[in-house]
Amino acid sequence: MVMPTYDELFDQVLNALSDGNVHTSIEIRESIVPRLNLSRAELEELLPSGKQTRIANRIGWAKTSLIKAGLVEKTGYGKSRITAEGTRVVKSGTKMDLDRLMEYDSFRDYQNNISKTLLTDDTEPKYTTDQTLTPDEILENSIRDLNNKIIEDLLSEINSCDPFFFEKIVVDLLEKIYGGNFSENAEVTSKSGDEGIDGVIKQDRLGFNNIYIQAKKWSGDISRPEVQKFAGALQGQGATNGAFITSSNYSKAAREYVKKISTNTRIILINGRDLAKLMIEYDVGVSNKTVISIKKIDTDYFHPDDE
């Protein structure tokens, strides 16, 4: 079965509550999910944030929509039951969808408020045209799309810079990842005299855990011989950890080679897109345009005695 949209789960939620008893969110989900006949992959599919499964999110928003329409009521934190109106709908056999829920004034007012997307440069509110997505999905998809645009812009800047500035990007990023201006526990040391090694991160003062770096500004795919040369340089240093960072990408042969090398040597391949993602994560070459704080209910405040 194709994963249902959240509005296609209205009837499922009502049926799960149709006995008139109070049920928890987990009980509702456990009642619905087996009837959906979803694959393991579909059941485990996460939202872009990776913090919640898509099906759990959609069931949750289906329940919230029914609450806003007055067909379901909250009875406590994470607990709910069907209302008299919800029972009437179930007994009538009426199939609930967004159009029918819009007939309820309370839901229509609610839907008009949440259907606006916040991430827009326009002065006028921007409305989403896909009402089958939950508000969480709309927001996270917008953030994902914006990040993809920033990644493409960063790649354009990276590819237009000279090799010396590319090395600066790598050093600035490593400083952010390993802390400050490379304190006593982490520093980059130039190793231009060592074939295939541009720097080394000293993770401890005695140098027991070093990561050797090769930063290469490149126009085409990095081939296997280039990676082999780096692996040889690591062996020459008696090193076990290396990071090969490029502005472009790696050939299939290069990636396969890294998987097959000795288990005593670990090489991480970071291509241009991975580099851009890390730059965004550690605020290198980017700055905040707008900060949006997403709030949630502090359940400890309202229910301090609940376990």
C-alpha atoms as a printed R data frame, in Angstrom:
    type eleno elety resid chain resno       x      y       z
1   ATOM     1    CA   MET     A     1   0.000  0.000   0.000
2   ATOM     2    CA   VAL     A     2   1.183  3.522  -0.784
3   ATOM     3    CA   MET     A     3   1.743  5.558   2.354
4   ATOM     4    CA   PRO     A     4  -1.477  7.499   3.034
5   ATOM     5    CA   THR     A     5  -1.476 11.264   3.307
6   ATOM     6    CA   TYR     A     6  -2.512 12.600   6.696
7   ATOM     7    CA   ASP     A     7  -6.034 13.494   5.477
8   ATOM     8    CA   GLU     A     8  -6.476  9.892   4.332
9   ATOM     9    CA   LEU     A     9  -5.969  8.827   7.950
10  ATOM    10    CA   PHE     A    10  -8.947 10.715   9.398
11  ATOM    11    CA   ASP     A    11 -11.231  7.674   9.198
12  ATOM    12    CA   GLN     A    12  -8.511  5.421  10.592
13  ATOM    13    CA   VAL     A    13  -8.107  7.626  13.678
14  ATOM    14    CA   LEU     A    14 -11.869  7.826  14.207
15  ATOM    15    CA   ASN     A    15 -12.163  4.052  13.948
16  ATOM    16    CA   ALA     A    16  -9.330  3.577  16.435
17  ATOM    17    CA   LEU     A    17 -11.283  5.731  18.905
18  ATOM    18    CA   SER     A    18 -14.735  4.474  18.024
19  ATOM    19    CA   ASP     A    19 -15.096  2.421  21.237
20  ATOM    20    CA   GLY     A    20 -15.512  5.677  23.156
21  ATOM    21    CA   ASN     A    21 -12.622  4.978  25.508
22  ATOM    22    CA   VAL     A    22  -9.615  7.180  26.195
23  ATOM    23    CA   HIS     A    23  -6.582  6.108  24.173
24  ATOM    24    CA   THR     A    24  -2.956  7.246  24.104
25  ATOM    25    CA   SER     A    25  -1.209  8.341  20.922
26  ATOM    26    CA   ILE     A    26   0.787  5.110  20.958
27  ATOM    27    CA   GLU     A    27  -2.381  3.011  21.240
28  ATOM    28    CA   ILE     A    28  -3.942  4.854  18.315
29  ATOM    29    CA   ARG     A    29  -0.829  4.343  16.205
30  ATOM    30    CA   GLU     A    30  -0.588  0.660  17.119
31  ATOM    31    CA   SER     A    31  -4.221  0.199  16.114
32  ATOM    32    CA   ILE     A    32  -3.815  1.911  12.752
33  ATOM    33    CA   VAL     A    33  -0.393  0.864  11.442
34  ATOM    34    CA   PRO     A    34  -1.051 -2.905  11.027
35  ATOM    35    CA   ARG     A    35  -4.068 -2.143   8.836
36  ATOM    36    CA   LEU     A    36  -2.060 -0.017   6.430
37  ATOM    37    CA   ASN     A    37   0.041 -2.913   5.073
38  ATOM    38    CA   LEU     A    38   3.079 -0.680   4.674
39  ATOM    39    CA   SER     A    39   6.513 -2.072   3.893
40  ATOM    40    CA   ARG     A    40   9.302 -2.010   6.453
41  ATOM    41    CA   ALA     A    41  11.003  0.782   4.497
42  ATOM    42    CA   GLU     A    42   7.815  2.857   4.515
43  ATOM    43    CA   LEU     A    43   7.312  2.310   8.239
44  ATOM    44    CA   GLU     A    44  10.887  3.421   8.939
45  ATOM    45    CA   GLU     A    45  10.880  6.406   6.561
46  ATOM    46    CA   LEU     A    46  11.850  9.554   8.449
47  ATOM    47    CA   LEU     A    47  11.038 13.205   7.981
48  ATOM    48    CA   PRO     A    48  13.940 15.275   6.553
49  ATOM    49    CA   SER     A    49  14.969 16.177  10.115
50  ATOM    50    CA   GLY     A    50  15.356 12.483  10.947
51  ATOM    51    CA   LYS     A    51  13.554 12.980  14.273
52  ATOM    52    CA   GLN     A    52  10.254 11.232  13.582
53  ATOM    53    CA   THR     A    53   8.871  8.628  11.209
54  ATOM    54    CA   ARG     A    54   6.679 10.017   8.463
55  ATOM    55    CA   ILE     A    55   3.762  7.708   9.280
56  ATOM    56    CA   ALA     A    56   3.795  8.665  12.986
57  ATOM    57    CA   ASN     A    57   3.840 12.331  12.012
58  ATOM    58    CA   ARG     A    58   0.895 11.914   9.652
59  ATOM    59    CA   ILE     A    59  -1.186  9.970  12.164
60  ATOM    60    CA   GLY     A    60  -0.439 12.639  14.759
61  ATOM    61    CA   TRP     A    61  -1.539 15.463  12.477
62  ATOM    62    CA   ALA     A    62  -4.655 13.529  11.430
63  ATOM    63    CA   LYS     A    63  -5.634 13.339  15.102
64  ATOM    64    CA   THR     A    64  -4.834 17.022  15.626
65  ATOM    65    CA   SER     A    65  -7.041 17.962  12.661
66  ATOM    66    CA   LEU     A    66  -9.934 15.932  14.065
67  ATOM    67    CA   ILE     A    67  -9.470 17.619  17.437
68  ATOM    68    CA   LYS     A    68  -9.602 21.060  15.801
69  ATOM    69    CA   ALA     A    69 -12.811 20.051  13.997
70  ATOM    70    CA   GLY     A    70 -14.378 18.832  17.245
71  ATOM    71    CA   LEU     A    71 -14.630 15.164  16.273
72  ATOM    72    CA   VAL     A    72 -11.995 14.136  18.830
73  ATOM    73    CA   GLU     A    73 -11.146 15.710  22.195
74  ATOM    74    CA   LYS     A    74  -8.003 15.741  24.298
75  ATOM    75    CA   THR     A    75  -8.365 14.242  27.764
76  ATOM    76    CA   GLY     A    76  -4.784 14.716  28.939
77  ATOM    77    CA   TYR     A    77  -1.252 14.784  27.648
78  ATOM    78    CA   GLY     A    78  -1.085 12.377  24.705
79  ATOM    79    CA   LYS     A    79  -4.575 11.072  25.453
80  ATOM    80    CA   SER     A    80  -7.808 11.541  23.536
81  ATOM    81    CA   ARG     A    81 -11.252 10.119  22.839
82  ATOM    82    CA   ILE     A    82 -13.963 10.477  20.251
83  ATOM    83    CA   THR     A    83 -16.700 13.106  20.742
84  ATOM    84    CA   ALA     A    84 -20.427 12.797  20.143
85  ATOM    85    CA   GLU     A    85 -19.968 14.441  16.741
86  ATOM    86    CA   GLY     A    86 -17.163 12.035  15.902
87  ATOM    87    CA   THR     A    87 -19.337  9.075  16.878
88  ATOM    88    CA   ARG     A    88 -22.151 10.429  14.702
89  ATOM    89    CA   VAL     A    89 -19.769 10.639  11.730
90  ATOM    90    CA   VAL     A    90 -18.545  7.068  12.238
91  ATOM    91    CA   LYS     A    91 -22.090  5.689  12.503
92  ATOM    92    CA   SER     A    92 -23.195  7.607   9.392
93  ATOM    93    CA   GLY     A    93 -20.446  5.985   7.331
94  ATOM    94    CA   THR     A    94 -19.384  9.390   6.012
95  ATOM    95    CA   LYS     A    95 -15.845  9.361   4.627
96  ATOM    96    CA   MET     A    96 -13.866 12.218   6.137
97  ATOM    97    CA   ASP     A    97 -11.426 14.244   4.088
98  ATOM    98    CA   LEU     A    98 -10.140 17.805   4.098
99  ATOM    99    CA   ASP     A    99 -13.163 19.153   2.226
100 ATOM   100    CA   ARG     A   100 -15.566 17.686   4.780
101 ATOM   101    CA   LEU     A   101 -13.459 18.883   7.705
102 ATOM   102    CA   MET     A   102 -13.511 22.372   6.184
103 ATOM   103    CA   GLU     A   103 -17.271 22.387   6.796
104 ATOM   104    CA   TYR     A   104 -16.482 22.777  10.511
105 ATOM   105    CA   ASP     A   105 -15.841 26.437  11.357
106 ATOM   106    CA   SER     A   106 -13.238 25.669  14.012
107 ATOM   107    CA   PHE     A   107 -11.172 23.542  11.631
108 ATOM   108    CA   ARG     A   108 -11.509 26.026   8.767
109 ATOM   109    CA   ASP     A   109 -10.112 28.839  10.944
110 ATOM   110    CA   TYR     A   110  -7.317 26.575  12.127
111 ATOM   111    CA   GLN     A   111  -6.426 25.394   8.608
112 ATOM   112    CA   ASN     A   112  -6.318 28.937   7.250
113 ATOM   113    CA   ASN     A   113  -3.761 29.824   9.920
114 ATOM   114    CA   ILE     A   114  -1.411 26.859   9.547
115 ATOM   115    CA   SER     A   115  -1.520 26.643   5.743
116 ATOM   116    CA   LYS     A   116   0.862 29.598   5.438
117 ATOM   117    CA   THR     A   117   4.519 28.751   4.887
118 ATOM   118    CA   LEU     A   118   6.847 30.929   6.929
119 ATOM   119    CA   LEU     A   119   9.910 30.628   4.723
120 ATOM   120    CA   THR     A   120   9.385 33.286   2.053
121 ATOM   121    CA   ASP     A   121  10.976 36.544   0.986
122 ATOM   122    CA   ASP     A   122   7.615 37.972  -0.059
123 ATOM   123    CA   THR     A   123   5.886 40.558   2.087
124 ATOM   124    CA   GLU     A   124   2.562 38.829   1.497
125 ATOM   125    CA   PRO     A   125   1.917 35.402   3.069
126 ATOM   126    CA   LYS     A   126   2.702 32.475   0.797
127 ATOM   127    CA   TYR     A   127   0.206 29.614   0.826
128 ATOM   128    CA   THR     A   128   1.095 26.035   0.089
129 ATOM   129    CA   THR     A   129  -0.803 24.343  -2.729
130 ATOM   130    CA   ASP     A   130  -0.274 20.820  -1.375
131 ATOM   131    CA   GLN     A   131  -2.659 20.336   1.528
132 ATOM   132    CA   THR     A   132  -1.857 16.629   1.762
133 ATOM   133    CA   LEU     A   133   1.387 17.460   3.603
134 ATOM   134    CA   THR     A   134   1.444 17.974   7.350
135 ATOM   135    CA   PRO     A   135   2.721 21.331   8.677
136 ATOM   136    CA   ASP     A   136   5.904 19.569   9.825
137 ATOM   137    CA   GLU     A   137   6.460 18.161   6.333
138 ATOM   138    CA   ILE     A   138   5.840 21.552   4.709
139 ATOM   139    CA   LEU     A   139   8.333 23.274   7.016
140 ATOM   140    CA   GLU     A   140  11.017 20.584   6.798
141 ATOM   141    CA   ASN     A   141  10.674 20.304   3.014
142 ATOM   142    CA   SER     A   142  11.089 24.084   2.756
143 ATOM   143    CA   ILE     A   143  14.214 23.970   4.910
144 ATOM   144    CA   ARG     A   144  15.584 21.077   2.840
145 ATOM   145    CA   ASP     A   145  14.946 22.953  -0.411
146 ATOM   146    CA   LEU     A   146  16.617 26.093   0.946
147 ATOM   147    CA   ASN     A   147  19.644 24.069   2.092
148 ATOM   148    CA   ASN     A   148  19.916 22.424  -1.334
149 ATOM   149    CA   LYS     A   149  19.937 25.892  -2.910
150 ATOM   150    CA   ILE     A   150  22.670 27.032  -0.487
151 ATOM   151    CA   ILE     A   151  24.700 23.894  -1.271
152 ATOM   152    CA   GLU     A   152  24.557 24.683  -4.995
153 ATOM   153    CA   ASP     A   153  25.591 28.301  -4.328
154 ATOM   154    CA   LEU     A   154  28.475 27.164  -2.128
155 ATOM   155    CA   LEU     A   155  29.662 24.693  -4.772
156 ATOM   156    CA   SER     A   156  29.676 27.512  -7.306
157 ATOM   157    CA   GLU     A   157  31.836 29.659  -5.000
158 ATOM   158    CA   ILE     A   158  34.158 26.747  -4.148
159 ATOM   159    CA   ASN     A   159  34.674 25.854  -7.809
160 ATOM   160    CA   SER     A   160  35.469 29.461  -8.708
161 ATOM   161    CA   CYS     A   161  38.127 29.973  -6.005
162 ATOM   162    CA   ASP     A   162  41.835 29.263  -6.476
163 ATOM   163    CA   PRO     A   163  43.605 26.238  -4.883
164 ATOM   164    CA   PHE     A   164  45.122 28.350  -2.115
165 ATOM   165    CA   PHE     A   165  41.747 29.679  -1.014
166 ATOM   166    CA   PHE     A   166  40.336 26.155  -1.206
167 ATOM   167    CA   GLU     A   167  42.956 25.059   1.326
168 ATOM   168    CA   LYS     A   168  41.901 27.995   3.521
169 ATOM   169    CA   ILE     A   169  38.287 26.763   3.354
170 ATOM   170    CA   VAL     A   170  39.405 23.310   4.476
171 ATOM   171    CA   VAL     A   171  41.529 24.686   7.331
172 ATOM   172    CA   ASP     A   172  38.721 27.018   8.498
173 ATOM   173    CA   LEU     A   173  36.285 24.118   8.472
174 ATOM   174    CA   LEU     A   174  38.631 21.832  10.409
175 ATOM   175    CA   GLU     A   175  39.159 24.564  12.990
176 ATOM   176    CA   LYS     A   176  35.396 24.755  13.510
177 ATOM   177    CA   ILE     A   177  35.024 20.964  13.686
178 ATOM   178    CA   TYR     A   178  37.912 20.413  16.098
179 ATOM   179    CA   GLY     A   179  37.442 23.523  18.180
180 ATOM   180    CA   GLY     A   180  38.456 27.155  18.204
181 ATOM   181    CA   ASN     A   181  41.844 28.021  16.731
182 ATOM   182    CA   PHE     A   182  43.173 24.508  17.187
183 ATOM   183    CA   SER     A   183  43.947 24.359  20.851
184 ATOM   184    CA   GLU     A   184  46.569 22.141  22.404
185 ATOM   185    CA   ASN     A   185  44.543 19.071  21.485
186 ATOM   186    CA   ALA     A   186  44.068 19.837  17.797
187 ATOM   187    CA   GLU     A   187  46.154 21.721  15.272
188 ATOM   188    CA   VAL     A   188  46.920 21.727  11.576
189 ATOM   189    CA   THR     A   189  50.557 21.495  10.612
190 ATOM   190    CA   SER     A   190  51.746 22.055   7.048
191 ATOM   191    CA   LYS     A   191  53.126 18.879   5.498
192 ATOM   192    CA   SER     A   192  53.720 20.126   1.972
193 ATOM   193    CA   GLY     A   193  57.012 18.238   1.863
194 ATOM   194    CA   ASP     A   194  55.255 14.893   2.338
195 ATOM   195    CA   GLU     A   195  53.896 13.445  -0.878
196 ATOM   196    CA   GLY     A   196  50.109 13.418  -0.903
197 ATOM   197    CA   ILE     A   197  49.720 15.045   2.538
198 ATOM   198    CA   ASP     A   198  48.718 18.683   2.981
199 ATOM   199    CA   GLY     A   199  48.206 18.745   6.738
200 ATOM   200    CA   VAL     A   200  47.729 16.783   9.929
201 ATOM   201    CA   ILE     A   201  45.280 17.232  12.756
202 ATOM   202    CA   LYS     A   202  46.870 16.371  16.092
203 ATOM   203    CA   GLN     A   203  44.042 15.184  18.266
204 ATOM   204    CA   ASP     A   204  46.245 14.774  21.313
205 ATOM   205    CA   ARG     A   205  49.440 16.505  22.366
206 ATOM   206    CA   LEU     A   206  51.626 13.406  21.919
207 ATOM   207    CA   GLY     A   207  50.336 12.714  18.441
208 ATOM   208    CA   PHE     A   208  48.922  9.239  19.065
209 ATOM   209    CA   ASN     A   209  45.697 10.001  17.188
210 ATOM   210    CA   ASN     A   210  46.505 11.993  14.079
211 ATOM   211    CA   ILE     A   211  44.292 12.567  11.066
212 ATOM   212    CA   TYR     A   212  46.199 13.291   7.864
213 ATOM   213    CA   ILE     A   213  44.598 15.590   5.317
214 ATOM   214    CA   GLN     A   214  44.772 15.896   1.547
215 ATOM   215    CA   ALA     A   215  42.883 18.918   0.156
216 ATOM   216    CA   LYS     A   216  42.632 18.952  -3.624
217 ATOM   217    CA   LYS     A   217  40.919 21.577  -5.779
218 ATOM   218    CA   TRP     A   218  39.927 19.517  -8.813
219 ATOM   219    CA   SER     A   219  37.832 19.983 -11.935
220 ATOM   220    CA   GLY     A   220  37.011 16.332 -12.697
221 ATOM   221    CA   ASP     A   221  36.528 13.171 -10.660
222 ATOM   222    CA   ILE     A   222  39.383 12.125  -8.399
223 ATOM   223    CA   SER     A   223  40.655  8.834  -9.815
224 ATOM   224    CA   ARG     A   224  41.834  5.736  -7.998
225 ATOM   225    CA   PRO     A   225  45.578  6.467  -8.541
226 ATOM   226    CA   GLU     A   226  45.212  9.784  -6.675
227 ATOM   227    CA   VAL     A   227  43.623  8.051  -3.697
228 ATOM   228    CA   GLN     A   228  46.218  5.267  -3.850
229 ATOM   229    CA   LYS     A   229  48.961  7.877  -3.704
230 ATOM   230    CA   PHE     A   230  47.365  9.322  -0.566
231 ATOM   231    CA   ALA     A   231  47.061  5.845   0.983
232 ATOM   232    CA   GLY     A   232  50.742  5.271   0.266
233 ATOM   233    CA   ALA     A   233  51.626  8.569   1.916
234 ATOM   234    CA   LEU     A   234  49.681  7.510   5.002
235 ATOM   235    CA   GLN     A   235  51.583  4.234   5.144
236 ATOM   236    CA   GLY     A   236  54.830  6.151   4.850
237 ATOM   237    CA   GLN     A   237  53.840  8.148   7.933
238 ATOM   238    CA   GLY     A   238  52.671  5.054   9.807
239 ATOM   239    CA   ALA     A   239  49.245  6.696   9.864
240 ATOM   240    CA   THR     A   240  45.898  4.936  10.133
241 ATOM   241    CA   ASN     A   241  43.433  7.801   9.587
242 ATOM   242    CA   GLY     A   242  43.148 10.068   6.569
243 ATOM   243    CA   ALA     A   243  40.634 12.480   5.053
244 ATOM   244    CA   PHE     A   244  40.753 13.250   1.334
245 ATOM   245    CA   ILE     A   245  38.802 16.443   0.635
246 ATOM   246    CA   THR     A   246  38.058 17.641  -2.882
247 ATOM   247    CA   SER     A   247  35.954 20.307  -4.551
248 ATOM   248    CA   SER     A   248  34.684 17.817  -7.135
249 ATOM   249    CA   ASN     A   249  33.861 14.122  -6.752
250 ATOM   250    CA   TYR     A   250  35.433 10.646  -6.761
251 ATOM   251    CA   SER     A   251  35.328  7.976  -9.417
252 ATOM   252    CA   LYS     A   252  33.595  4.683  -8.691
253 ATOM   253    CA   ALA     A   253  36.980  2.930  -8.746
254 ATOM   254    CA   ALA     A   254  38.351  5.352  -6.152
255 ATOM   255    CA   ARG     A   255  35.438  4.725  -3.797
256 ATOM   256    CA   GLU     A   256  35.682  0.968  -4.229
257 ATOM   257    CA   TYR     A   257  39.423  1.096  -3.520
258 ATOM   258    CA   VAL     A   258  38.827  2.848  -0.184
259 ATOM   259    CA   LYS     A   259  36.416  0.095   0.838
260 ATOM   260    CA   LYS     A   260  38.980 -2.614   0.089
261 ATOM   261    CA   ILE     A   261  42.123 -1.203   1.687
262 ATOM   262    CA   SER     A   262  43.525 -2.642   4.895
263 ATOM   263    CA   THR     A   263  41.286 -2.434   7.918
264 ATOM   264    CA   ASN     A   264  44.223 -0.812   9.723
265 ATOM   265    CA   THR     A   265  43.921  2.230   7.468
266 ATOM   266    CA   ARG     A   266  40.768  4.298   7.273
267 ATOM   267    CA   ILE     A   267  40.322  6.943   4.580
268 ATOM   268    CA   ILE     A   268  37.270  9.194   4.466
269 ATOM   269    CA   LEU     A   269  36.418 10.677   1.066
270 ATOM   270    CA   ILE     A   270  34.725 14.086   1.225
271 ATOM   271    CA   ASN     A   271  33.487 15.426  -2.096
272 ATOM   272    CA   GLY     A   272  32.370 18.943  -2.937
273 ATOM   273    CA   ARG     A   273  28.758 18.411  -1.889
274 ATOM   274    CA   ASP     A   274  29.785 16.817   1.419
275 ATOM   275    CA   LEU     A   275  32.163 19.721   1.981
276 ATOM   276    CA   ALA     A   276  29.365 22.231   1.344
277 ATOM   277    CA   LYS     A   277  27.081 20.419   3.810
278 ATOM   278    CA   LEU     A   278  29.795 20.547   6.473
279 ATOM   279    CA   MET     A   279  30.341 24.249   5.785
280 ATOM   280    CA   ILE     A   280  26.640 24.866   6.391
281 ATOM   281    CA   GLU     A   281  26.644 22.740   9.545
282 ATOM   282    CA   TYR     A   282  29.673 24.541  11.012
283 ATOM   283    CA   ASP     A   283  28.885 28.047   9.642
284 ATOM   284    CA   VAL     A   284  31.890 28.364   7.343
285 ATOM   285    CA   GLY     A   285  31.275 30.736   4.431
286 ATOM   286    CA   VAL     A   286  27.604 31.124   5.385
287 ATOM   287    CA   SER     A   287  25.667 33.311   7.809
288 ATOM   288    CA   ASN     A   288  22.188 33.239   9.263
289 ATOM   289    CA   LYS     A   289  19.600 35.060   7.177
290 ATOM   290    CA   THR     A   290  16.576 34.371   9.350
291 ATOM   291    CA   VAL     A   291  16.318 32.443  12.602
292 ATOM   292    CA   ILE     A   292  12.959 30.792  13.243
293 ATOM   293    CA   SER     A   293  12.352 29.296  16.664
294 ATOM   294    CA   ILE     A   294   9.883 26.411  16.535
295 ATOM   295    CA   LYS     A   295   8.116 26.015  19.871
296 ATOM   296    CA   LYS     A   296   6.541 22.948  21.408
297 ATOM   297    CA   ILE     A   297   4.538 22.421  24.572
298 ATOM   298    CA   ASP     A   298   6.597 22.021  27.745
299 ATOM   299    CA   THR     A   299   4.867 18.926  29.072
300 ATOM   300    CA   ASP     A   300   6.883 18.997  32.310
301 ATOM   301    CA   TYR     A   301   5.389 22.424  33.066
302 ATOM   302    CA   PHE     A   302   1.776 21.366  32.535
303 ATOM   303    CA   HIS     A   303   2.081 17.770  33.763
304 ATOM   304    CA   PRO     A   304   4.879 17.699  36.372
305 ATOM   305    CA   ASP     A   305   3.584 14.538  38.012
306 ATOM   306    CA   ASP     A   306   3.192 12.449  34.832
307 ATOM   307    CA   GLU     A   307   5.766  9.728  34.234
